[in-house]
Amino acid sequence: MITSLIKGVIKLATKAIVKNPTKKTVKKSISAEVEEIDLSLNDLLLRGRVSAAATTKELPSGDKVVEFRLIITRESREGVDTLDIAAWSAKSRKTALTLGPDEWVEISGAIHRRFWQSPGGLASRWQVEALEISRL
C-alpha cells in the first residue's frame, strides 16, 4: 500500500514538473513492467540580428521553407555565432520574408538535424526551426 502511494505521489510530482512527457513501457523482467518517462526537451529562445534577406526554397517534396541566418554575439568571449534558421509554417514564412538585414529579432523554436541525398552521398546539417519570430 505504501509503495503504491509513493508511486502515485511521484507520478503527480513528475506530471506537475514535466510539460509533455512521453511514456514508454520497458520490460525489466519476465514478470514486471516498469513505466519510464522521457524528460527530453527541445525548446530554445534566440535573440540576434538577421544577416541578410530571407530566401524561399521549394523542396522536391513540394514543401516550402524560408531560410535566413541569425547573428548572435557570444557572451563569454569575443566573436559571433551564425545560425541557420528555417521557417516552415505559413505564418513564420510570411514573417521571415519581411525581415531585413541587421534587424533584431527573437526566435522561439527547436533544433533539428536535416538529412538529404547529395551527389556525394547522404548529407546533413543542424537547423533551428522557427516556430515564432518577433521583431525587437
C-alpha positions in Angstrom: 0.0 0.0 0.0 2.8 2.5 0.9 4.7 1.6 -2.2 1.7 2.3 -4.4 1.1 5.6 -2.5 4.7 6.7 -3.1 4.5 5.7 -6.8 1.3 7.9 -7.1 2.9 10.9 -5.4 6.0 10.5 -7.7 3.7 10.4 -10.8 1.8 13.5 -9.7 5.0 15.4 -8.9 6.5 14.4 -12.3 3.4 15.4 -14.2 3.5 18.9 -12.5 7.1 19.4 -13.5 7.3 17.8 -16.9 5.5 19.6 -19.7 4.8 16.8 -22.3 6.2 13.6 -21.1 6.3 10.6 -23.3 5.6 7.3 -21.5 7.4 4.2 -22.5 6.8 0.7 -21.1 10.0 -1.1 -20.5 10.1 -4.8 -19.7 12.5 -5.2 -16.7 11.9 -8.9 -16.3 9.5 -11.6 -17.4 7.0 -10.8 -14.7 7.4 -7.0 -14.2 6.9 -4.0 -16.4 8.1 -0.5 -15.5 6.8 2.8 -16.9 9.7 5.1 -18.0 9.1 8.8 -18.6 11.0 10.6 -21.3 12.2 14.0 -19.9 13.6 15.3 -23.2 13.0 18.9 -24.1 13.9 20.6 -27.4 12.9 24.3 -26.8 15.1 27.3 -27.5 15.0 31.1 -27.4 17.4 33.1 -29.5 17.9 36.8 -30.0 20.1 38.3 -32.7 20.5 40.2 -35.9 19.4 38.9 -39.3 22.4 38.6 -41.6 20.6 39.1 -44.9 17.2 38.9 -46.5 15.5 35.5 -46.2 15.2 33.2 -49.2 12.4 30.8 -50.1 13.2 27.3 -51.1 10.9 24.7 -52.6 11.9 21.1 -51.7 11.5 18.1 -54.1 8.5 17.1 -51.9 6.7 20.3 -52.8 7.1 21.8 -49.3 8.2 25.4 -49.0 10.7 26.7 -46.4 12.0 30.2 -45.8 15.7 30.3 -44.6 17.9 33.0 -43.2 20.8 33.4 -40.9 20.9 34.8 -37.4 24.0 36.5 -36.0 24.3 36.1 -32.2 27.1 37.8 -30.2 28.9 35.4 -27.8 28.7 36.3 -24.1 31.8 34.6 -22.7 34.4 35.5 -25.4 34.8 37.6 -28.5 33.1 36.7 -31.7 29.7 35.8 -33.1 27.8 32.7 -34.0 25.7 32.5 -37.1 22.8 30.0 -37.0 20.7 28.7 -39.9 17.0 29.4 -39.2 14.2 27.7 -41.1 10.6 28.9 -41.1 8.2 26.1 -42.1 4.7 27.2 -41.1 2.9 29.7 -43.3 2.9 32.3 -40.5 6.6 32.1 -39.8 7.5 32.0 -43.5 5.5 35.2 -44.1 7.2 37.0 -41.1 10.7 35.8 -42.2 10.2 37.2 -45.7 9.6 40.7 -44.3 12.8 40.8 -42.2 15.7 43.0 -43.4 19.4 42.8 -42.9 20.7 43.9 -39.4 17.1 43.7 -38.0 16.9 42.5 -34.4 14.6 39.5 -33.8 13.7 36.9 -31.3 13.2 33.3 -32.4 11.5 30.6 -30.4 11.7 27.1 -31.7 13.6 23.9 -31.7 16.8 22.5 -33.2 16.7 19.7 -35.7 19.1 17.8 -37.9 18.1 17.7 -41.5 19.2 14.9 -43.9 19.2 14.8 -47.7 20.7 12.9 -50.5 23.5 14.9 -52.2 25.7 13.9 -55.2 28.4 12.8 -52.7 26.0 10.7 -50.6 23.9 11.3 -47.6 24.4 14.9 -46.2 23.1 16.6 -43.0 23.2 19.8 -41.1 21.7 21.3 -37.9 19.0 23.8 -38.3 16.8 25.9 -36.0 13.1 25.5 -36.8 11.5 28.9 -36.0 8.0 28.4 -34.5 7.7 32.1 -33.7 9.6 35.1 -35.0 9.2 38.5 -33.2 10.9 41.8 -34.0 12.6 43.6 -31.1 
